[in-house]
Amino acid sequence: MGKESLDRGAKTAAVTSDRKFFDRPFITVGEAVCCRRLQQQLARTKKGSLDRRRTLAAMNEITGRR
C-alpha cells in the first residue's frame, strides 16, 4: 500500500483514502447527561438574559463549538 490520505469530518471521525472509516463517540456518556440537563435549563431561561448566555457557554464548552 502507498501513502494514505486522511480526511476528518463532522459526520465521521476519520476516513482514509482507501475508504476505511474510523468512528468514535463525539460526546461521552457523562457529557451527554450534562448536555441534556443544560438543554432543559436553556429552555427555562429568558431569551437575551445573562443566565441564557452562561448556559449556552456551558453547552458550547461540552460540544466544542466556540
C-alpha positions in Angstrom: 0.0 0.0 0.0 1.2 3.5 -0.7 0.6 6.7 1.2 -2.8 7.1 2.6 -4.5 10.5 3.0 -6.7 11.2 6.0 -9.9 13.2 5.9 -11.5 14.4 9.2 -15.1 15.5 9.2 -18.2 16.1 11.3 -20.2 13.1 10.3 -17.4 10.5 10.6 -14.3 10.9 12.9 -11.8 9.9 10.2 -11.7 8.3 6.7 -8.6 7.1 4.9 -8.0 7.3 1.1 -8.7 3.6 0.8 -12.2 4.2 2.3 -11.6 2.9 5.8 -13.9 4.6 8.3 -12.9 5.2 11.9 -15.7 6.4 14.1 -15.6 7.5 17.7 -18.3 8.8 20.1 -18.2 12.6 19.8 -19.5 13.0 23.3 -19.1 10.8 26.4 -22.0 9.4 28.5 -21.4 11.9 31.3 -21.2 14.8 28.8 -24.5 13.6 27.2 -26.2 13.7 30.6 -24.8 17.2 31.4 -25.8 18.4 27.9 -29.3 17.2 28.3 -29.6 19.0 31.7 -28.2 22.2 30.2 -30.7 21.9 27.3 -33.5 21.7 29.8 -32.1 24.7 31.7 -31.8 26.6 28.4 -35.5 26.0 27.7 -36.4 27.6 31.0 -34.3 30.8 30.6 -35.4 34.1 29.1 -34.0 35.0 25.7 -31.3 37.6 26.0 -30.7 37.0 29.7 -27.3 36.6 31.3 -28.3 33.1 32.6 -29.1 32.1 29.0 -25.7 33.2 27.8 -24.0 31.3 30.6 -26.0 28.2 29.8 -25.1 28.4 26.1 -21.4 28.9 27.0 -21.5 25.8 29.2 -23.1 23.8 26.3 -20.6 25.1 23.9 -17.8 24.0 26.2 -19.1 20.5 26.1 -19.8 20.2 22.4 -16.7 22.1 21.4 -18.4 24.8 19.3 -17.0 28.1 20.3 
